Amino acid sequence: MKGLGNIMKQAQEMQKRMAQAQEAVQKLEATGTSGGGMVSVTLSGDNKMQSLKIDPELIVQDEADVLEDLIVAAFNEARQKLEALTSAEMEKATGGLNLPGGMGLPF
């Protein structure tokens, strides 16, 4: 039963590292830009938009569709960056193990 005790200890350590990683992910921020930096969106680690910045030159009557497209592009870029940062944090916590989905992990 010595082996089982070892496995339980490793599982507890993994659980502790996962909790730390989840906490670190919550503190992450990622910013995406579009239109040459004229639109920027910042997301927090829990995928909530923290800020939206629009260069005043983009606010032109009858061109809302251009502005809307730039906002979507900036948001999508920020989300991709955030996903990469989150994956990196989780990889640190799991020691590079490729755990299957559905194991109670935050991704």
C-alpha positions as CSV (number, residue, x, y, z in Angstrom):
1,M,0.0,0.0,0.0
2,K,3.1,2.2,0.0
3,G,2.5,2.9,-3.7
4,L,-1.1,4.0,-3.1
5,G,0.1,6.5,-0.4
6,N,2.6,7.9,-2.9
7,I,-0.2,8.3,-5.5
8,M,-2.4,10.1,-3.1
9,K,0.4,12.4,-2.1
10,Q,1.1,13.2,-5.8
11,A,-2.6,13.8,-6.4
12,Q,-2.8,16.2,-3.4
13,E,0.3,18.1,-4.8
14,M,-1.3,18.3,-8.2
15,Q,-4.5,19.6,-6.7
16,K,-2.5,22.3,-4.8
17,R,-0.7,23.3,-8.0
18,M,-4.0,23.5,-9.9
19,A,-5.5,25.8,-7.3
20,Q,-2.5,28.0,-7.5
21,A,-2.7,28.0,-11.3
22,Q,-6.4,28.9,-11.3
23,E,-5.6,31.8,-9.0
24,A,-2.8,33.0,-11.3
25,V,-5.1,32.7,-14.3
26,Q,-7.7,35.0,-12.7
27,K,-5.0,37.7,-12.5
28,L,-4.0,37.5,-16.2
29,E,-4.9,40.2,-18.6
30,A,-4.5,40.2,-22.4
31,T,-5.0,43.1,-24.8
32,G,-5.9,42.7,-28.5
33,T,-5.7,45.5,-31.0
34,S,-6.9,46.2,-34.5
35,G,-6.9,48.9,-37.0
36,G,-3.2,49.6,-36.4
37,G,-3.8,50.1,-32.7
38,M,-6.9,52.4,-33.1
39,V,-9.1,49.9,-31.3
40,S,-7.9,47.9,-28.2
41,V,-9.7,45.5,-26.0
42,T,-8.4,44.2,-22.7
43,L,-9.8,40.9,-21.2
44,S,-9.3,39.6,-17.7
45,G,-8.4,35.9,-17.0
46,D,-12.0,35.1,-16.5
47,N,-12.8,36.4,-20.1
48,K,-14.5,39.6,-18.9
49,M,-13.8,42.7,-20.9
50,Q,-11.9,45.1,-18.7
51,S,-11.5,48.0,-21.1
52,L,-12.3,49.1,-24.7
53,K,-10.4,52.0,-26.2
54,I,-11.3,53.6,-29.5
55,D,-9.3,56.3,-31.3
56,P,-11.7,59.3,-31.7
57,E,-10.7,59.5,-35.4
58,L,-12.7,56.2,-35.9
59,I,-15.9,57.7,-34.7
60,V,-17.4,58.8,-38.0
61,Q,-21.1,59.0,-38.7
62,D,-22.4,56.4,-41.1
63,E,-19.3,54.2,-40.6
64,A,-20.4,52.2,-37.5
65,D,-19.9,48.9,-39.4
66,V,-16.2,49.5,-39.7
67,L,-15.9,50.3,-36.0
68,E,-17.9,47.3,-35.1
69,D,-15.6,45.0,-37.2
70,L,-12.5,46.5,-35.6
71,I,-13.9,45.9,-32.1
72,V,-14.7,42.3,-32.9
73,A,-11.2,41.8,-34.3
74,A,-9.6,43.3,-31.2
75,F,-11.7,41.2,-28.9
76,N,-10.9,38.0,-30.8
77,E,-7.1,38.8,-30.7
78,A,-7.3,39.5,-26.9
79,R,-9.2,36.2,-26.4
80,Q,-6.5,34.2,-28.4
81,K,-3.8,35.8,-26.3
82,L,-5.6,35.0,-23.1
83,E,-6.2,31.4,-24.1
84,A,-2.4,31.0,-24.7
85,L,-1.6,32.6,-21.4
86,T,-4.1,30.3,-19.6
87,S,-2.7,27.2,-21.3
88,A,0.8,28.2,-20.3
89,E,-0.2,28.6,-16.6
90,M,-2.0,25.3,-16.6
91,E,1.0,23.6,-18.2
92,K,3.2,24.9,-15.4
93,A,0.7,23.5,-12.9
94,T,0.4,20.0,-14.4
95,G,4.1,19.7,-15.2
96,G,3.4,19.4,-18.9
97,L,0.9,16.5,-18.5
98,N,-1.7,16.5,-21.2
99,L,-4.7,15.8,-19.1
100,P,-8.0,14.9,-20.9
101,G,-10.9,17.3,-20.7
102,G,-13.6,16.8,-18.1
103,M,-11.3,16.4,-15.2
104,G,-12.5,19.4,-13.4
105,L,-9.9,21.7,-14.9
106,P,-10.7,25.3,-15.8
107,F,-10.4,24.9,-19.6
